[in-house]
Amino acid sequence: MKAKHDIEANDEMRDEYDFASMKGGVRGKYAKAFNHTATTVLLDSDVAEIFPDSQSVNEALRTLARALRKGNDNAQQ
């Protein structure tokens, strides 16, 4: 992990990034939709070792959800 002073030293916008000359950009255009469709969670380090990316986490949770639904369906019969 970088020290805070290393990050601050490189915290300047490069000259080639001239956002003032860009046309049509809207700040936060998709922010509202993202807030309704995504959830951020913090995994403990031992869990993150097993599930290194969002795809693996989602697959595991979907498998668990199917198993729970199947268990509830069997209990109701």
N, C-alpha and C positions, 0 to 999 in steps of 0.2 A: 504494500500500500504506500502511496506517495505521501510525503509529508505535506502539510498544509502550505508551507511557503513555496514548495515546488509547483503546486497547482496555481497559486496566485501569481507566480512569475510568468506563467504562460497564459494568463487570463486576458489576453488582448485579441481583438478581432483582426484578422488578416485583411490587408488592403483589398484583396480580390473579392471579399465578401461585402459588396456594396448593396445593402438591402434598400437603401433610399431610392435607387434607380429601378428597382423591381416594380412591376405593375400588377395589380390584381390580387396580391397576397392578402389574406385575411388571417389575423392572429387568432388562434384558438378555434378555427373553423370546425374541426371535428371533436373538440374537447367534450362537448355535451354528450354526443353519441358514445364516445369512448367511456365516459363515466357510467353510462347505463349498461355497457356490454362487457366491461372488464373489471376484474377484482384482483387487487394485488395482495398477496400474502407473504409473510416471511417464514421460510422453512428453517427449522433447526438444522444444524450442520450435519447431524447423522442422517436425517431424512434427505437433505440435499445431495448427499453422497449417492443415495440410491436413485433419486429422481433428479438428474442434472439439468433438465430443461422442462419448459412448460408442457411440451407434447407428452412426455412420460408421466407427468403429474396428472394431466387431463385423462390420459388413457387409464391410469390406475383408479382415478375417481369414478370414471364411467363404469368400469368393471365392478367396483364396489356398489355403485348405485343400482346396476342391473341385479346384482346379488341380493341387495336389500329389497328391491321391488319384488323379485321372485319369492323371497322369503315371506313378504307381506301377502302376496297373492295366495301362497300355499296356506298361510295361517287363516285367511278369510274363508277358505273352502271348507 
